[in-house]
C-alpha cells in the first residue's frame, strides 16, 4: 500500500504538471488573440489553484496501462478546463452566487458577470480544441472517442443536466434516488470521465473499462458526499469558499436526507465500493485506491 505522504506528493506533482501544461496551452493557442480581457479571465479561472483531482484521475488511470504522464497531460488539461468552466458559471449570481473560489474573488467578482460567462464558454470550447490536437493522441479514433465521452459527461445528460436538477431542487423535496441521480450527473460525470479516459488513452479492454467506470461512479458519489459534509462541518477559510449554503438554499443532499452520521456511513460504503472495483488491476491499483481513501479525509 502506498503511504499517505507518497500519495500527497504524487497529487501535488501531477497538479503542478497539469498547471504547467494548461499555462503552456493558453500561451500557445490563445495568448496572441485579440480578446485579451477574455483570455485573462480564462487564465484567472483556470490557474487559480485547486488540487486538480480530476486530471489526477486521468493520469493515474492511464498509468495502469503504461501511458506516461506526459502523454496523458492534454486529456487531463482538457478535463480541468471543463471543470473550471463549471466553477466559473456556478459562482455567478444566477447560479450559486458565490463571491469566493479557492480563497480569492470568483471570476465574476474579479472581472464582471458578462466576462465570466464568456470565460466559462471559452474554457469549455478550448477543452475540445485540446482533445483534437495531434499530441493528445496519435490515433484520430482515440481523440474522437475522448471528445465524445467528454461531451457526454459535460452536457445535458451529465454535468449541465445535473446543475439544472440542482437548481430545480431548491423549490422541491427530492427523494434519495433523485439526489443520487442529480449528484451522479452534476459531480460524478466528470469524475467518471477522468477514470474512463485513462482507459481510452491506454487501449483498455472491455472488462478493464468497466472496472474503471465502476470505480469512477463510486468515487464521484464519495466526492460529493464529502463535499456536502464540508458544507456543514467545514471551515470557510480552509475550503476557500462560503459554507452552510446548501441547507440555506434548500438543496437536496444526502446529508440533508440521511443526517451527518448516515452520510458518513454512505461515504464509507462508496469508498469501499470504489476500492473493490480496482481489484482487477492488482498492485497497480494502489494510487487510485489511495485517492478513494483520501475522500473521507478531505478538508477542502
Sine and cosine of phi, psi and omega as CSV:
sin_phi,cos_phi,sin_psi,cos_psi,sin_omega,cos_omega
0.00,0.00,0.67,-0.74,0.03,-1.00
-0.96,0.27,0.63,-0.78,0.00,-1.00
-0.96,0.27,0.36,-0.93,0.03,-1.00
-0.89,0.46,-0.60,0.80,0.02,-1.00
-0.88,0.47,-0.66,0.75,0.01,-1.00
-0.91,0.41,-0.66,0.75,0.02,-1.00
-0.88,0.48,-0.74,0.67,-0.01,-1.00
-0.88,0.47,-0.63,0.78,0.04,-1.00
-0.89,0.45,-0.69,0.73,0.00,-1.00
-0.90,0.44,-0.68,0.73,0.02,-1.00
-0.85,0.52,-0.73,0.68,-0.01,-1.00
-0.93,0.38,-0.61,0.79,0.00,-1.00
-0.91,0.42,-0.70,0.72,0.04,-1.00
-0.90,0.44,-0.67,0.75,0.00,-1.00
-0.87,0.50,-0.67,0.74,0.02,-1.00
-0.91,0.42,-0.67,0.75,0.00,-1.00
-0.91,0.42,-0.65,0.76,0.02,-1.00
-0.92,0.40,-0.68,0.73,0.04,-1.00
-0.86,0.51,-0.67,0.75,0.03,-1.00
-0.90,0.44,-0.68,0.73,0.01,-1.00
-0.92,0.40,-0.67,0.75,0.03,-1.00
-0.87,0.50,-0.71,0.71,0.01,-1.00
-0.88,0.47,-0.66,0.75,0.00,-1.00
-0.92,0.40,-0.62,0.78,0.01,-1.00
-0.91,0.42,-0.66,0.75,0.05,-1.00
-0.90,0.44,-0.71,0.70,-0.02,-1.00
-0.88,0.48,-0.63,0.77,-0.07,-1.00
-0.97,0.24,-0.65,0.76,-0.19,-0.98
-0.96,-0.29,-0.31,0.95,-0.12,-0.99
-0.82,-0.57,-0.45,0.89,-0.21,-0.98
-0.88,0.48,-0.48,0.88,-0.05,-1.00
-1.00,0.04,0.00,1.00,-0.04,-1.00
-0.94,0.33,0.31,-0.95,-0.07,-1.00
-0.97,0.23,-0.39,0.92,-0.07,-1.00
-1.00,-0.01,0.95,0.32,-0.12,-0.99
-0.91,0.41,-0.57,0.82,0.03,-1.00
-0.90,0.44,-0.64,0.77,0.04,-1.00
-0.90,0.44,-0.72,0.69,0.03,-1.00
-0.87,0.50,-0.64,0.77,0.02,-1.00
-0.90,0.44,-0.65,0.76,0.02,-1.00
-0.93,0.36,-0.62,0.78,0.07,-1.00
-0.89,0.46,-0.70,0.71,0.02,-1.00
-0.89,0.46,-0.66,0.75,0.00,-1.00
-0.87,0.49,-0.74,0.68,-0.04,-1.00
-0.95,0.30,-0.39,0.92,-0.09,-1.00
-1.00,-0.06,-0.57,0.82,-0.16,-0.99
-0.94,-0.33,0.39,0.92,-0.05,-1.00
-1.00,-0.03,0.50,0.86,0.05,-1.00
0.99,-0.14,-0.37,-0.93,-0.08,-1.00
0.98,-0.21,0.41,-0.91,-0.05,-1.00
-0.98,0.21,-0.29,0.96,-0.05,-1.00
0.86,0.52,0.73,0.68,-0.03,-1.00
-0.90,0.43,-0.65,0.76,-0.04,-1.00
-0.92,0.39,-0.72,0.70,0.11,-0.99
-0.86,0.50,-0.60,0.80,0.06,-1.00
-0.81,0.58,-0.68,0.74,-0.02,-1.00
-0.91,0.41,-0.62,0.79,0.07,-1.00
-0.87,0.50,-0.77,0.64,-0.08,-1.00
-0.90,0.45,-0.72,0.69,-0.08,-1.00
-0.97,0.23,-0.54,0.84,0.07,-1.00
-0.94,0.34,-0.58,0.81,0.08,-1.00
-0.92,0.39,-0.58,0.81,-0.01,-1.00
-0.89,0.46,-0.45,0.89,0.06,-1.00
-0.83,0.55,-0.44,0.90,-0.07,-1.00
-0.92,-0.39,0.36,0.93,0.10,-0.99
0.99,0.15,0.25,0.97,0.02,-1.00
-0.99,0.10,0.82,-0.57,-0.01,-1.00
-0.94,0.34,0.45,-0.89,-0.01,-1.00
-0.81,0.58,-0.69,0.72,-0.04,-1.00
-0.85,0.53,-0.58,0.81,-0.03,-1.00
-0.97,0.22,-0.30,0.96,-0.01,-1.00
-0.99,-0.17,-0.12,0.99,-0.17,-0.99
-0.91,0.41,-0.60,0.80,-0.01,-1.00
-0.90,0.43,-0.68,0.74,0.03,-1.00
-0.91,0.42,-0.66,0.75,0.05,-1.00
-0.88,0.48,-0.66,0.75,0.01,-1.00
-0.91,0.41,-0.66,0.75,0.02,-1.00
-0.88,0.48,-0.69,0.73,0.03,-1.00
-0.89,0.46,-0.65,0.76,0.01,-1.00
-0.92,0.39,-0.54,0.84,0.09,-1.00
-0.87,0.49,-0.70,0.72,0.01,-1.00
-0.91,0.42,-0.69,0.72,0.00,-1.00
-0.87,0.49,-0.72,0.69,-0.04,-1.00
-0.94,0.35,-0.56,0.83,0.14,-0.99
-0.85,0.53,-0.69,0.73,-0.03,-1.00
-0.91,0.41,-0.58,0.82,0.03,-1.00
-0.92,0.38,-0.68,0.74,0.02,-1.00
-0.86,0.51,-0.72,0.69,-0.02,-1.00
-0.95,0.30,-0.60,0.80,0.03,-1.00
-0.86,0.51,-0.58,0.82,-0.08,-1.00
-0.97,0.24,-0.25,0.97,-0.07,-1.00
-0.88,0.47,0.46,-0.89,0.02,-1.00
-0.82,0.57,-0.55,0.83,0.00,-1.00
-0.96,0.27,-0.23,0.97,0.01,-1.00
-0.95,-0.32,-0.96,-0.29,-0.07,-1.00
-1.00,-0.01,-0.22,0.98,0.08,-1.00
0.83,0.56,0.83,0.55,0.03,-1.00
-0.96,-0.27,0.74,-0.67,0.00,-1.00
-1.00,-0.03,-0.23,0.97,-0.02,-1.00
-0.85,-0.53,0.60,-0.80,0.10,-0.99
-0.54,-0.84,0.85,-0.53,0.00,-1.00
0.83,0.56,0.61,0.79,0.11,-0.99
0.98,0.20,0.22,0.98,0.03,-1.00
-0.58,-0.82,0.17,-0.98,-0.05,-1.00
-0.84,0.55,0.68,-0.74,0.09,-1.00
-0.86,0.51,0.31,-0.95,-0.10,-1.00
-0.86,0.52,-0.65,0.76,-0.01,-1.00
-0.94,0.35,-0.38,0.92,0.08,-1.00
-0.99,0.14,-0.59,0.81,0.01,-1.00
-0.96,0.28,-0.46,0.89,0.01,-1.00
-0.87,-0.49,-0.99,-0.14,0.10,-1.00
-0.22,-0.98,0.18,-0.98,-0.10,-0.99
-0.86,0.51,-0.74,0.67,-0.07,-1.00
-0.89,0.46,-0.68,0.73,0.01,-1.00
-0.91,0.42,-0.61,0.79,0.02,-1.00
-0.90,0.43,-0.66,0.75,0.05,-1.00
-0.86,0.50,-0.73,0.69,-0.02,-1.00
-0.93,0.37,-0.57,0.82,0.05,-1.00
-0.89,0.45,-0.68,0.74,0.07,-1.00
-0.89,0.46,-0.71,0.71,0.06,-1.00
-0.85,0.53,-0.68,0.74,-0.01,-1.00
-0.90,0.44,-0.66,0.75,0.00,-1.00
-0.93,0.37,-0.64,0.77,0.01,-1.00
-0.87,0.49,-0.74,0.67,-0.03,-1.00
-0.95,0.31,-0.55,0.84,0.04,-1.00
-0.89,0.46,-0.56,0.83,0.02,-1.00
-0.84,0.55,-0.69,0.72,-0.04,-1.00
-0.97,0.26,-0.51,0.86,0.13,-0.99
-0.87,0.49,-0.69,0.72,0.00,-1.00
-0.87,0.50,-0.69,0.73,-0.05,-1.00
-0.91,0.41,-0.41,0.91,0.00,-1.00
-1.00,0.09,-0.15,0.99,-0.03,-1.00
-0.92,0.40,0.59,-0.81,-0.05,-1.00
-0.87,0.49,-0.57,0.82,-0.02,-1.00
-0.99,0.17,0.01,1.00,0.17,-0.98
-0.95,0.31,-0.68,0.74,0.13,-0.99
-0.22,-0.97,0.61,-0.79,-0.05,-1.00
-0.95,0.31,-0.32,0.95,-0.04,-1.00
-0.99,-0.11,0.88,-0.48,-0.03,-1.00
-0.88,0.47,-0.52,0.86,0.02,-1.00
-0.92,0.40,-0.59,0.81,0.06,-1.00
-0.92,0.38,-0.70,0.71,0.03,-1.00
-0.87,0.49,-0.66,0.75,0.01,-1.00
-0.90,0.44,-0.65,0.76,0.01,-1.00
-0.92,0.39,-0.61,0.79,0.05,-1.00
-0.89,0.46,-0.68,0.73,0.04,-1.00
-0.87,0.49,-0.72,0.69,-0.02,-1.00
-0.88,0.47,-0.73,0.68,-0.06,-1.00
-0.92,0.39,-0.62,0.79,0.01,-1.00
-0.95,0.32,-0.61,0.80,0.06,-1.00
-0.88,0.48,-0.68,0.73,0.03,-1.00
-0.90,0.44,-0.65,0.76,-0.03,-1.00
-0.93,0.38,-0.53,0.85,-0.09,-1.00
-1.00,-0.03,-0.28,0.96,-0.21,-0.98
-1.00,-0.03,-0.44,-0.90,-0.14,-0.99
-0.91,0.41,-0.42,0.91,0.05,-1.00
-0.99,-0.11,0.07,1.00,0.01,-1.00
-0.79,-0.61,-0.84,-0.54,-0.15,-0.99
-0.88,0.47,-0.73,0.68,-0.03,-1.00
-0.89,0.45,-0.67,0.74,0.06,-1.00
-0.90,0.44,-0.62,0.79,0.04,-1.00
-0.90,0.43,-0.60,0.80,0.05,-1.00
-0.91,0.42,-0.62,0.79,0.04,-1.00
-0.90,0.45,-0.69,0.72,0.05,-1.00
-0.90,0.45,-0.59,0.81,0.00,-1.00
-0.91,0.41,-0.66,0.75,0.04,-1.00
-0.91,0.41,-0.66,0.75,0.01,-1.00
-0.91,0.42,-0.49,0.87,-0.04,-1.00
-0.92,0.38,-0.25,0.97,0.01,-1.00
-0.94,0.34,-0.26,0.96,-0.03,-1.00
-0.87,-0.48,0.20,0.98,0.02,-1.00
-0.50,-0.87,0.38,-0.92,0.03,-1.00
-1.00,-0.03,0.82,-0.57,-0.04,-1.00
-0.99,-0.11,0.52,-0.85,0.12,-0.99
-0.98,0.18,0.16,-0.99,0.05,-1.00
-0.85,0.52,-0.72,0.70,-0.02,-1.00
-0.89,0.46,-0.62,0.79,0.00,-1.00
-0.93,0.36,-0.62,0.78,0.05,-1.00
-0.91,0.42,-0.68,0.73,0.01,-1.00
-0.88,0.48,-0.69,0.72,0.02,-1.00
-0.90,0.43,-0.71,0.70,0.02,-1.00
-0.83,0.56,-0.75,0.66,-0.07,-1.00
-0.94,0.33,-0.55,0.84,0.06,-1.00
-0.90,0.43,-0.54,0.84,0.03,-1.00
-0.99,0.15,-0.81,0.59,-0.13,-0.99
-0.91,0.41,-0.71,0.71,-0.07,-1.00
-0.95,-0.30,-0.69,0.73,-0.16,-0.99
-0.93,0.36,-0.50,0.86,-0.12,-0.99
-0.89,0.45,-0.68,0.73,0.01,-1.00
-0.95,0.32,-0.58,0.81,0.05,-1.00
-0.91,0.42,-0.68,0.73,0.06,-1.00
-0.87,0.50,-0.68,0.73,0.04,-1.00
-0.86,0.51,-0.66,0.75,0.02,-1.00
-0.82,0.57,-0.59,0.81,0.00,-1.00
-0.98,0.18,-0.75,0.67,-0.07,-1.00
-0.93,0.37,-0.56,0.83,-0.04,-1.00
-0.89,0.46,-0.53,0.84,0.07,-1.00
-0.89,0.46,-0.61,0.79,0.07,-1.00
-0.92,0.38,-0.59,0.81,0.05,-1.00
-0.90,0.43,-0.72,0.69,0.02,-1.00
-0.88,0.48,-0.58,0.82,-0.09,-1.00
-1.00,-0.07,0.07,1.00,0.01,-1.00
0.92,0.38,0.61,0.79,-0.03,-1.00
-0.91,0.43,0.50,-0.87,0.07,-1.00
-0.98,0.18,0.03,-1.00,-0.08,-1.00
-0.87,0.49,-0.72,0.69,-0.04,-1.00
-0.91,0.42,-0.64,0.77,0.00,-1.00
-0.93,0.37,-0.63,0.78,0.05,-1.00
-0.91,0.41,-0.63,0.78,0.03,-1.00
-0.89,0.45,-0.62,0.78,0.03,-1.00
-0.91,0.42,-0.68,0.73,0.03,-1.00
-0.91,0.41,-0.61,0.80,0.04,-1.00
-0.89,0.46,-0.72,0.69,0.00,-1.00
-0.90,0.44,-0.67,0.74,0.05,-1.00
-0.87,0.49,-0.73,0.69,-0.04,-1.00
-0.90,0.44,-0.64,0.77,0.01,-1.00
-0.91,0.42,-0.70,0.71,0.00,-1.00
-0.93,0.35,-0.62,0.78,0.01,-1.00
-0.91,0.42,-0.64,0.77,0.04,-1.00
-0.88,0.47,-0.66,0.75,0.05,-1.00
-0.89,0.45,-0.69,0.72,0.01,-1.00
-0.89,0.45,-0.67,0.74,0.01,-1.00
-0.85,0.52,-0.72,0.69,-0.07,-1.00
-0.93,0.37,-0.63,0.77,0.04,-1.00
-0.89,0.46,-0.69,0.72,0.04,-1.00
-0.87,0.49,-0.63,0.77,0.02,-1.00
-0.90,0.43,-0.67,0.74,0.01,-1.00
-0.91,0.41,-0.60,0.80,0.05,-1.00
-0.92,0.40,-0.63,0.78,0.05,-1.00
-0.89,0.46,-0.56,0.83,0.02,-1.00
-0.91,0.42,-0.46,0.89,0.00,-1.00
-1.00,-0.01,-0.66,0.75,-0.17,-0.98
-0.93,-0.37,-0.19,0.98,-0.15,-0.99
-0.97,0.24,0.09,-1.00,0.03,-1.00
-0.94,-0.34,0.82,-0.58,-0.09,-1.00
-0.86,0.51,-0.61,0.79,-0.02,-1.00
-0.91,0.40,-0.60,0.80,0.01,-1.00
-0.96,0.27,-0.68,0.73,-0.05,-1.00
-0.95,0.31,-0.55,0.83,0.01,-1.00
1.00,0.04,0.26,0.97,0.08,-1.00
-0.42,-0.91,0.17,-0.98,-0.01,-1.00
-0.91,0.42,0.51,-0.86,0.03,-1.00
-0.88,-0.48,0.05,-1.00,0.03,-1.00
0.86,0.51,0.50,0.87,-0.03,-1.00
-1.00,-0.05,-0.45,0.89,-0.07,-1.00
-0.90,0.44,-0.76,0.65,-0.01,-1.00
-0.91,0.42,-0.63,0.78,-0.01,-1.00
-0.90,0.44,-0.55,0.83,0.00,-1.00
-1.00,0.06,-0.10,1.00,-0.01,-1.00
0.97,0.26,0.41,0.91,-0.06,-1.00
-0.97,0.26,0.54,-0.84,0.04,-1.00
-0.99,0.16,0.85,-0.52,0.06,-1.00
-0.68,-0.73,0.32,-0.95,0.06,-1.00
-0.94,0.34,-0.46,0.89,0.10,-1.00
-0.89,0.45,-0.69,0.73,0.02,-1.00
-0.91,0.42,-0.58,0.82,-0.03,-1.00
-0.99,0.14,-0.64,0.77,-0.14,-0.99
-0.97,-0.23,-0.23,0.97,-0.14,-0.99
0.99,0.15,0.20,-0.98,-0.06,-1.00
-0.89,0.46,-0.72,0.69,-0.03,-1.00
-0.90,0.44,-0.69,0.72,0.01,-1.00
-0.91,0.42,-0.62,0.79,0.04,-1.00
-0.91,0.40,-0.61,0.79,0.04,-1.00
-0.91,0.42,-0.62,0.78,0.05,-1.00
-0.89,0.46,-0.68,0.73,0.03,-1.00
-0.92,0.39,-0.59,0.81,0.07,-1.00
-0.87,0.49,-0.70,0.71,0.02,-1.00
-0.90,0.44,-0.62,0.78,0.00,-1.00
-0.91,0.41,-0.70,0.72,0.01,-1.00
-0.92,0.39,-0.59,0.81,0.06,-1.00
-0.88,0.47,-0.71,0.70,0.02,-1.00
-0.90,0.44,-0.62,0.78,0.03,-1.00
-0.90,0.45,-0.67,0.74,0.01,-1.00
-0.88,0.47,-0.72,0.70,-0.01,-1.00
-0.90,0.43,-0.66,0.75,0.00,-1.00
-0.89,0.46,-0.54,0.84,-0.01,-1.00
-0.91,0.41,-0.31,0.95,-0.03,-1.00
-1.00,0.02,-0.01,1.00,-0.08,-1.00
-0.82,0.58,-0.53,0.85,-0.04,-1.00
-0.90,0.44,-0.30,0.96,-0.09,-1.00
-0.99,-0.15,-0.01,1.00,0.05,-1.00
0.86,0.52,-0.66,-0.76,-0.06,-1.00
-0.92,0.40,-0.32,0.95,0.00,-1.00
-0.92,0.40,-0.27,0.96,-0.11,-0.99
-0.98,0.20,-0.16,0.99,-0.28,-0.96
-0.81,0.58,-0.72,0.69,-0.07,-1.00
-0.92,0.38,-0.67,0.75,0.03,-1.00
-0.92,0.38,-0.59,0.81,0.07,-1.00
-0.90,0.43,-0.62,0.79,0.05,-1.00
-0.92,0.38,-0.51,0.86,0.11,-0.99
-0.88,0.47,-0.67,0.74,0.05,-1.00
-0.90,0.44,-0.67,0.74,0.01,-1.00
-0.91,0.41,-0.44,0.90,0.01,-1.00
-0.93,0.36,-0.50,0.87,-0.12,-0.99
-0.82,0.57,-0.76,0.65,-0.02,-1.00
-0.92,0.39,-0.25,0.97,-0.06,-1.00
-0.99,-0.14,-0.04,1.00,-0.07,-1.00
-0.84,0.54,0.64,-0.77,0.08,-1.00
-0.85,-0.52,0.00,1.00,0.01,-1.00
-0.38,-0.92,0.00,0.00,0.00,0.00
